[in-house]
Amino acid sequence: MFRNTAFTALVLAGAFLPAASALAAPPGQTLYADNCAACHQVSGKGVKGAYPTLAGAPLVQGDAKPLLSIVLNGKNEMPGFRDDLSDADLADLLTYVRTAWGNKGKAVTPAEVAAARRRK
């Protein structure tokens, strides 16, 4: 049926690229898993009495400035990530948190993170 097996292989491989892309984790999800999920849980529901919920939280979905301050500088037992993550990484992570689990927050940009760093 197909005479050029190299061409056929490329066509078939290309057919699977969109499916593989659709399965890729959203930007920030891996950063969340690596830096936040141990306390706030994969579900974003936290641990009652220890780590606050992020799913449905007004702080997470509202104005990004207070959230940026907490994530950069830490609060209570939560460490700050000012020196650990780049502006782009923090923007991806916070955008994920603000839009995951049914949250309706707006995306955070690297420029917003940079401005928050300057505010301390």
Secondary structure, DSSP 4 states (H G I P E B T S, - for coil): --S-HHHHHHHHHHHHHHHHHHHSPPTTHHHHHHHTHHHH-TTS--BTTTB---TT-HHHHS-HHHHHHHHHH-BTTBPP-TTTS-HHHHHHHHHHHHHSTT--PPP--HHHHHHHHHH-
